[in-house]
Structures are given as C-alpha cells and as structure tokens.
C-alpha cells in the first residue's frame, strides 16, 4: 500500500502519481459523506499520503519501530494517549492497539491465531534455526 499511495514513489511519471493520489484522496473524502469507508494497511505509515492517513476513523496499530512511522501515527491518531503510543515499539506478535471513534479509549487486542491447518506458511524465522550452533573460541 505504501508504494501505491506514497507521495515519494518514483515508479511512474509525476503527472500520473499526482493524478492517482488525488483520485484516491477524493474517493476517500467523498465516500465518508455516504458512509463508505476504506481500510488501509501498511507496514510503513509514513510513506502514505498524510491526507489519506488523516481521513481514517479507526486504526489497528501493530508494532512499529521506525521513528518516522511512529511520528506519523502520533499525528494521525488523535484518540491515542502517550502511554499507549510509547508501547507501540514493544507490542508482541499477534497484538495490536485499536484506537478510533468506535472505541472510547485505545484498546490492546490479542488476535487469536488461526488453526494450524488454516495458517499461511509465512511464520517468523527463528535465528537459532537459521544459524547452527557454533563452537566459539575465546578471543585472545
């Protein structure tokens, strides 16, 4: 998403990028008038147009550690308190912060894992499995 809705994309001509962003921004702004909402999902919120992030009503915020991404969330999500904001870089896998107009206060949500047979085969790699145990020699 951040590659498609970014103001910094260099994949196409400037005129096409401007047209694409303006069109999408207009759809989101006009859709709100009629009760139509869009869900945006990105691992890099800083790369999404600020106009788009400011139009969202509710946010599911997963672990972010990049300071620019954290600053983007802090400026876009007016429903989040400082303590919750500071916990974003340390959220465990499967946990997110839900914040927005649908809740009176930010909530930490643990997402129930799918049953084993329904999970995608994309688990996080374990360093201990990738790198075999080595015999370490003391440094002199």
Secondary structure as the mmCIF struct_conf table of DSSP 4:
data_model
#
loop_
_struct_conf.conf_type_id
_struct_conf.id
_struct_conf.beg_label_comp_id
_struct_conf.beg_label_asym_id
_struct_conf.beg_label_seq_id
_struct_conf.end_label_comp_id
_struct_conf.end_label_asym_id
_struct_conf.end_label_seq_id
TURN_TY1_P TURN_TY1_P1 UNK A 2 UNK A 4
BEND BEND1 UNK A 5 UNK A 5
BEND BEND2 UNK A 7 UNK A 8
BEND BEND3 UNK A 11 UNK A 12
HELX_RH_AL_P HELX_RH_AL_P1 UNK A 14 UNK A 33
TURN_TY1_P TURN_TY1_P2 UNK A 34 UNK A 35
BEND BEND4 UNK A 43 UNK A 43
HELX_RH_3T_P HELX_RH_3T_P1 UNK A 45 UNK A 47
BEND BEND5 UNK A 48 UNK A 48
HELX_RH_AL_P HELX_RH_AL_P2 UNK A 50 UNK A 54
TURN_TY1_P TURN_TY1_P3 UNK A 55 UNK A 55
BEND BEND6 UNK A 57 UNK A 57
STRN STRN1 UNK A 58 UNK A 61
HELX_RH_AL_P HELX_RH_AL_P3 UNK A 67 UNK A 76
TURN_TY1_P TURN_TY1_P4 UNK A 78 UNK A 79
HELX_RH_AL_P HELX_RH_AL_P4 UNK A 82 UNK A 87
HELX_RH_3T_P HELX_RH_3T_P2 UNK A 88 UNK A 90
HELX_LH_PP_P HELX_LH_PP_P1 UNK A 91 UNK A 92
TURN_TY1_P TURN_TY1_P5 UNK A 93 UNK A 94
STRN STRN2 UNK A 95 UNK A 100
TURN_TY1_P TURN_TY1_P6 UNK A 101 UNK A 102
BEND BEND7 UNK A 103 UNK A 105
STRN STRN3 UNK A 107 UNK A 110
HELX_LH_PP_P HELX_LH_PP_P2 UNK A 111 UNK A 115
HELX_RH_3T_P HELX_RH_3T_P3 UNK A 116 UNK A 118
BEND BEND8 UNK A 119 UNK A 119
BEND BEND9 UNK A 121 UNK A 121
HELX_LH_PP_P HELX_LH_PP_P3 UNK A 123 UNK A 126
HELX_RH_AL_P HELX_RH_AL_P5 UNK A 127 UNK A 130
BEND BEND10 UNK A 131 UNK A 131
HELX_LH_PP_P HELX_LH_PP_P4 UNK A 135 UNK A 139
#
